[in-house]
Amino acid sequence: MSPVVIAHRGASGYLPEHTLPAKALAYAMGADYLEQDVVASRDGALVVLHDIHVDRVSDVADRFPGRARADGRYYARDFDLEELQSLSLSERFDGDGAAVYPGRFPPGTGDFRIQTLAQEIAFIRELNAATGRDVGIYPEIKRPAWHREEGIDVAPLLLETLALHGYSGPEDNAYVQCFDQAELARMREDLGCCLRLVQLIGENSWHESDTDYDALRTDEGLQALGGIADAIGPWIEHCYTIAGGAPRSRGLVEAAHRAGLIVHPYTVRSDSLQPGFASLGELLGFLFGEVRVDGVFTDFPDLVRAFIAQR
């Protein structure tokens, strides 16, 4: 089966991440799945944003000065939906205002806005109806434990929204992902989720959750995960090491496959290649040809689609 192309926050190598134009472009470029990161607003709306913060992708500091928390960051949870949708989105920038990926969509141009999860799903379903395609959705619950501390439980709201739009069973064209292993287990065992679940795997030093990612990457961890999840989403650098000047498999993908898990690593970027690879083709050739991943998250769905077509 041909590997799948998952548009990471849309065609975010070309247009500001998680905007509807970026999703529409990724759709047109042939992506199989469009990703939605999900956070909650102050009034309980589920919106599509990569972070619990909104200050590195918008003009929130200019629009709402004085609304930052003590750490200097602006949190989506501190704004009502109407306020969030009044913000202008842009290419991601760092704490000093510099573009994280120089050369991408220029700041100060275009009109890009935040949409709710329901609005985005409706948009994708309308595109599917218009084209006859069946492009799937790939939502991620961001920081579920943090959200509960903030007084809102995102997982049941997410599952309710998905069900209302026709996504509730394993045959539906959706994956639900999370870095928090306990949350995935809760969704499967307590909330009765029948959708395909994806355990994201990061580094423990990233503090994405209390999950021990080092333990997850062992044979024992992957076998245990097989009772909860259908797939893993590891960092690409978990999939290889450099030996003798060339990339070599770490064995993670192979071990996951033995455990019955699909593997969708993140993130393929032509303008930010992983160490050890001289070109995008070299990276994709390794991922698809040597370790045989089942798909990838990418900011450049057109380039990955073209590579797959030429194999």
Helices and strands as residue ranges (DSSP letters): E 4-7, H 20-28, E 33-40, E 46-48, H 60-63, G 76-78, H 81-84, H 117-131, E 136-141, H 144-149, H 154-164, E 175-178, H 181-189, E 196-201, G 204-206, H 213-216, H 219-225, E 231-234, G 236-238, E 240-243, E 246-249, H 252-258, E 262-263, H 280-285, I 286-290, E 295-298, H 301-310
